[in-house]
């Protein structure tokens, strides 16, 4: 059970970091593309954010 908890914690931490890095990359891409006005919506609207991840080809596996 201890190994399971350790693996879960490591996976959770890794996923959280990947998510933060993805959002940072997306915000950077939006700013560099002159789309700064969309940053707020991307930060608060998960459907819009996921659409932008696809548009900019930003994938979780690239940040793990």
Secondary structure, 3 states (H helix, E strand, C coil): CHHHHHHHHHHHHHHHHHHHHHHHHHHHHHHHCCCHHHHHHHHHCHHHHHHHHHHCCCCHHHHC
